[in-house]
């Protein structure tokens, strides 16, 4: 019984990370949520980089959602858990550059948009880290 609860909680956490990752990517693609108005006349120079990051975030989110579906369907084998572990580690790692950049923006400009963006990236990093710990823990539990 305990193993089933652990599996469901891990799958739920993977779905939550997928949702957060896709949502963050969409927020970066639509300029209405996160604005780069602090750049002044250079607004628009960041679109290539932020679009790339948003695309990677959306792809990782879709991969996590698909992996979570496979984890729910396949009861034996480590492949879905290992793929989910890899994707959650990637999700955590890709948060580092924007997080550091937004902290830099916060020290210079101190606007609410920087705080909002920092909160988003911290949530994604926390979700990815919690997933990694849970997936490593579930990997140690035998299915037999």
PEPE-V296913 format. One record per pair of residues at least 24 apart in sequence whose C-alpha atoms are under 10 Angstrom apart, sorted by the first residue. I is the first residue (numbers start at 0). J is the second residue. D is the distance in Angstrom with one decimal. If there is no record, write none. Layout:
I;J;D  I;J;D
This chain:
2;137;8.5  2;140;7.8  2;141;9.1  2;142;8.3  5;133;8.5  5;134;9.8  5;136;9.3  5;137;7.3  5;140;9.7  6;70;8.4  6;71;8.2  6;74;9.5  6;133;9.3  6;134;9.2  6;137;7.3  7;67;9.9  7;70;9.3  7;71;7.8  8;130;9.9  8;133;8.8  9;67;8.7  9;70;9.2  9;71;9.9  9;80;9.5  9;129;9.4  9;130;7.0  9;131;9.7  9;132;9.8  9;133;6.3  9;134;6.9  9;136;9.8  9;137;8.1  10;63;9.7  10;64;9.2  10;66;8.9  10;67;5.5  10;68;8.0  10;69;9.5  10;70;6.9  10;71;7.0  10;80;9.5  10;83;9.6  10;130;9.2  10;133;9.7  10;134;9.4  11;64;9.9  11;67;7.9  11;71;9.7  11;130;9.8  12;67;9.0  12;126;7.6  12;127;9.0  12;129;8.2  12;130;6.4  12;133;8.8  12;134;9.9  13;60;9.2  13;63;6.4  13;64;7.1  13;65;9.8  13;66;8.3  13;67;6.1  13;68;9.6  13;70;9.7  13;80;10.0  13;83;7.5  13;84;9.4  13;86;9.7  13;87;8.1  13;126;8.4  13;127;8.4  13;129;9.5  13;130;6.5  13;131;9.5  13;133;9.6  13;134;9.3  14;60;8.5  14;61;9.6  14;63;6.9  14;64;5.6  14;65;9.0  14;66;9.0  14;67;6.3  14;68;8.7  15;60;9.3  15;63;9.3  15;64;8.7  15;67;10.0  15;123;9.7  15;126;7.8  15;127;9.7  15;130;9.6  16;59;9.4  16;60;7.0  16;63;7.5  16;64;8.5  16;87;7.9  16;90;8.6  16;122;9.1  16;123;6.9  16;124;9.3  16;125;9.3  16;126;5.7  16;127;6.6  16;128;10.0  16;129;9.6  16;130;8.0  17;56;9.0  17;57;8.3  17;58;9.3  17;59;7.3  17;60;4.0  17;61;6.4  17;62;7.7  17;63;5.3  17;64;5.5  17;65;9.1  17;66;9.7  17;67;8.9  17;86;9.7  17;87;9.0  17;90;9.4  17;123;9.5  17;126;9.4  17;127;9.5  18;57;9.1  18;60;6.5  18;61;8.5  18;63;8.9  18;64;7.9  18;123;10.0  19;56;9.2  19;57;9.3  19;60;7.6  19;119;8.6  19;120;9.7  19;122;8.2  19;123;6.6  19;126;8.5  19;127;10.0  20;53;8.8  20;55;9.2  20;56;5.4  20;57;6.1  20;58;8.6  20;59;7.1  20;60;5.0  20;61;8.5  20;63;9.1  20;87;10.0  20;90;7.7  20;119;9.5  20;120;9.5  20;122;9.7  20;123;6.8  20;124;9.9  20;126;9.5  20;127;9.6  21;53;8.2  21;54;8.9  21;55;9.3  21;56;6.2  21;57;4.4  21;58;7.7  21;59;7.9  21;60;5.2  21;61;7.2  21;63;9.9  21;64;9.8  22;53;9.3  22;56;8.7  22;57;7.8  22;60;8.7  22;119;9.7  23;52;9.8  23;53;7.2  23;54;10.0  23;56;7.2  23;57;7.9  23;60;9.6  23;116;9.2  23;119;7.1  23;120;8.3  23;123;8.5  24;49;8.9  24;50;8.2  24;51;9.3  24;52;7.3  24;53;3.9  24;54;6.4  24;55;7.8  24;56;5.4  24;57;5.4  24;58;9.0  24;59;9.8  24;60;8.9  25;50;9.4  25;53;6.7  25;54;8.6  25;56;8.9  25;57;7.5  26;53;8.1  26;116;9.8  26;119;9.9  27;51;9.7  27;52;8.3  27;53;5.9  27;54;9.3  27;56;9.8  27;116;9.5  28;52;9.3  28;53;6.4  28;54;8.4  29;53;9.9  32;112;8.5  32;115;9.1  32;116;9.2  33;111;9.9  33;112;6.3  33;113;8.5  33;115;8.0  33;116;7.1  34;112;6.9  34;113;9.2  34;116;9.7  35;112;8.3  35;113;9.3  36;112;9.4  37;104;8.5  37;107;9.7  37;108;7.2  37;109;9.8  37;110;8.5  37;112;9.3  37;113;9.7  38;104;9.7  38;108;9.8  49;97;9.1  52;93;8.1  52;94;9.4  52;96;10.0  52;97;8.9  55;89;9.8  55;90;9.0  55;93;8.6  56;89;9.4  56;90;7.2  56;93;8.2  56;94;9.3  58;86;9.8  59;83;9.7  59;85;10.0  59;86;6.3  59;87;8.2  59;89;7.9  59;90;6.9  60;86;8.5  60;87;9.2  60;90;8.4  62;86;7.4  62;87;9.8  63;87;7.7  63;90;9.6  74;142;7.9  75;141;9.6  75;142;6.8  75;143;9.0  76;138;9.7  76;142;8.6  77;137;9.8  77;138;7.3  77;142;10.0  80;131;9.7  80;133;9.9  80;134;6.3  80;135;8.4  80;137;8.3  80;138;7.3  81;131;9.8  81;134;7.9  81;135;8.7  81;138;8.5  82;134;10.0  83;127;9.9  83;130;8.4  83;131;8.2  83;134;7.7  84;127;8.7  84;128;9.6  84;130;7.3  84;131;5.5  84;132;8.8  84;133;9.1  84;134;6.2  84;135;7.6  84;138;10.0  85;127;10.0  85;131;8.3  85;134;9.9  86;127;8.5  86;130;9.7  86;131;9.1  87;123;9.4  87;124;8.9  87;126;8.1  87;127;4.7  87;128;7.2  87;129;8.9  87;130;6.5  87;131;6.2  87;132;9.9  87;134;9.4  88;124;9.0  88;127;6.2  88;128;7.1  88;130;8.5  88;131;6.6  89;124;9.8  89;127;8.2  90;120;9.9  90;123;7.2  90;124;7.0  90;125;9.9  90;126;8.8  90;127;6.0  90;128;8.8  91;120;8.8  91;121;9.1  91;122;9.7  91;123;6.8  91;124;4.6  91;125;7.6  91;126;8.0  91;127;5.2  91;128;6.5  91;129;9.9  91;130;9.8  91;131;9.3  92;123;9.9  92;124;7.7  92;127;8.8  92;128;9.6  93;120;9.3  93;123;9.6  93;124;8.7  94;119;9.4  94;120;5.8  94;121;7.8  94;122;9.6  94;123;7.2  94;124;6.2  94;127;9.7  95;120;8.1  95;121;9.2  95;124;8.3  96;120;9.8  98;124;9.5
